[in-house]
Amino acid sequence: MLYPYMTLSDGTEIVHSQIIEQDGKKKVYIHFERPNEGGFDEARCELPDYKWISRDGFSDDDISFFTKLLESNAHLLYKYASCGGIQIA
């Protein structure tokens, strides 16, 4: 299941998975999606390694920005992934 995290000013939606234990590591997958004229630009990153496992339509500058965003938000993403997303209201 994917949980909403934030929407950027350009319409990019950021969602995350729950914590997935694999090979003794607790991983969280982060998905970025932005509408374009023909559909969507998409990218997916695996934490804690910051490994980009897919990317279509986003520039190198976009990916660099997303990496910095993830580096400063990883602790929150793990927190929310462990409790089923952000609990608002």
SULMO-V561381 format. One record per pair of residues at least 6 apart in sequence whose C-alpha atoms are under 7 Angstrom apart, sorted by the first residue. I is the first residue (numbers start at 0). J is the second residue. If there is no record, write none. Layout:
# SULMO-V561381
i=I j=J
i=I j=J
This chain:
# SULMO-V561381
i=0 j=16
i=0 j=17
i=1 j=14
i=1 j=15
i=1 j=16
i=2 j=14
i=2 j=15
i=2 j=16
i=2 j=84
i=3 j=13
i=3 j=14
i=3 j=15
i=4 j=13
i=4 j=14
i=4 j=15
i=5 j=12
i=5 j=13
i=6 j=12
i=6 j=13
i=10 j=33
i=11 j=31
i=11 j=32
i=11 j=33
i=12 j=31
i=12 j=32
i=12 j=33
i=13 j=29
i=13 j=30
i=13 j=31
i=13 j=32
i=14 j=29
i=14 j=30
i=14 j=31
i=15 j=27
i=15 j=28
i=15 j=29
i=15 j=30
i=16 j=27
i=16 j=28
i=16 j=29
i=16 j=80
i=17 j=27
i=17 j=80
i=17 j=81
i=17 j=83
i=18 j=25
i=18 j=26
i=18 j=27
i=18 j=80
i=18 j=81
i=19 j=25
i=19 j=26
i=19 j=27
i=20 j=26
i=26 j=45
i=26 j=46
i=26 j=47
i=27 j=45
i=27 j=46
i=27 j=77
i=28 j=43
i=28 j=44
i=28 j=45
i=28 j=46
i=29 j=43
i=29 j=44
i=29 j=45
i=30 j=42
i=30 j=43
i=30 j=44
i=31 j=41
i=31 j=42
i=31 j=43
i=32 j=39
i=32 j=40
i=32 j=41
i=32 j=42
i=33 j=39
i=33 j=40
i=33 j=41
i=34 j=40
i=40 j=55
i=40 j=56
i=40 j=57
i=41 j=54
i=41 j=55
i=41 j=56
i=42 j=53
i=42 j=54
i=42 j=55
i=43 j=51
i=43 j=52
i=43 j=53
i=43 j=54
i=44 j=50
i=44 j=51
i=44 j=52
i=45 j=51
i=45 j=52
i=79 j=85
